């Protein structure tokens, strides 16, 4: 998942959310979707943290 772009991860999360809201998935499918969503959220948080750190560093060096 680390090679997934932030915008791609967000779009996939939106798709998963739509699937969950639809309510037509089996328990097994729901479990897998929730696991995937969790990993995507972690990846997005990491990307945002890295970007924030990069910005902070750039301003400190300027």
C-alpha positions in Angstrom: 0.0 0.0 0.0 2.9 2.3 0.4 3.2 2.7 -3.3 -0.4 3.9 -3.5 -0.8 7.7 -4.1 -2.7 9.6 -1.5 -5.5 10.6 -3.9 -5.8 7.0 -5.0 -6.1 5.8 -1.4 -8.8 8.4 -0.7 -10.8 7.3 -3.8 -10.5 3.7 -2.7 -11.7 4.7 0.8 -14.7 6.5 -0.7 -15.5 3.3 -2.7 -15.3 1.1 0.4 -17.5 3.6 2.3 -20.1 3.4 -0.5 -19.9 -0.4 -0.4 -20.4 -0.4 3.4 -23.3 2.0 3.2 -25.0 -0.1 0.5 -25.3 -2.9 3.1 -25.2 -5.7 0.5 -21.9 -7.3 1.5 -21.5 -10.6 3.4 -19.8 -10.6 6.8 -16.6 -12.0 5.3 -16.6 -9.2 2.6 -17.3 -6.6 5.3 -14.4 -7.9 7.4 -12.0 -7.6 4.4 -13.2 -4.1 3.5 -12.8 -2.9 7.0 -9.2 -4.3 7.1 -8.4 -2.7 3.8 -9.9 0.6 4.9 -7.8 0.5 8.1 -4.6 0.0 6.1 -5.6 2.8 3.7 -6.2 5.2 6.6 -2.8 4.3 8.1 -1.1 5.0 4.7 -2.9 8.3 4.4 -2.0 9.4 7.9 1.6 8.5 7.2 1.7 10.4 4.0 0.2 13.5 5.6 2.7 13.3 8.5 5.6 12.9 6.1 4.3 15.9 4.1 3.9 18.0 7.2 7.4 17.1 8.3 8.8 18.0 4.9 7.1 21.3 4.9 8.2 22.1 8.4 11.8 21.2 7.5 11.7 23.3 4.4 10.5 26.4 6.3 13.1 25.8 9.1 15.9 25.7 6.4 14.7 28.8 4.6 
